[in-house]
């Protein structure tokens, strides 16, 4: 038995493993029969369309209730700020003072008051918030339409529909992270999209799209 370096087998690196995992599986021979979407693609279609409806509903609802929602938020903020102006806090932001011998409740209130920016929400801040909500809501409506459209064409094996789903996932994540704008509906819809994309890129779903592409190219 030899322990020489020349006998050692080279272990595959992390990039080799990643490359092997991303290499498409070889297509089985084409039997020439009409192509039917597998259950995975049908499930992805249903999930994508449902996710699109959720985004569309979320965006449309925000547009229709933007003024009502802002009024409630502004009223709640102004009420909290008014309480902060009373003793013993006597202010908001840097002017909010927490007494040294304050109780835990007063300390919690004082810390909340120190985070406030205004004694009363100014109109320009309200207008800016309204504009942001409208823009994000319109983006959600567009995302919803794009997702539903992509989902409808998944069952026909359209390669662009998978890419469109990936793009809408990225866009929804950017909106959530940058604008801090999301709700339970859009988060659930994003999760559905992720599962739908996975079903279309692995297993029978991937083979269906690859076979469809091959036939159209031929």
Secondary structure, DSSP 8 states (H G I E B T S, - for coil): ----GGG------HHHHHHHHHS---------------HHHHHHHHHHHHHHHHHHHHHHHHHHTHHHHHHHHHHHHHHHHHHHTSTTT--SGGG----TT--HHHHHHHHHHHT---SS--HHHHHHHHHHHHHHHHHHHHHHHHHHHHHHHHTTT-HHHHHHHHHHHHHHHHHHHHH----HHHHHHHHHHHHHHHHHHSHHHHHHHHHHHHHHH-
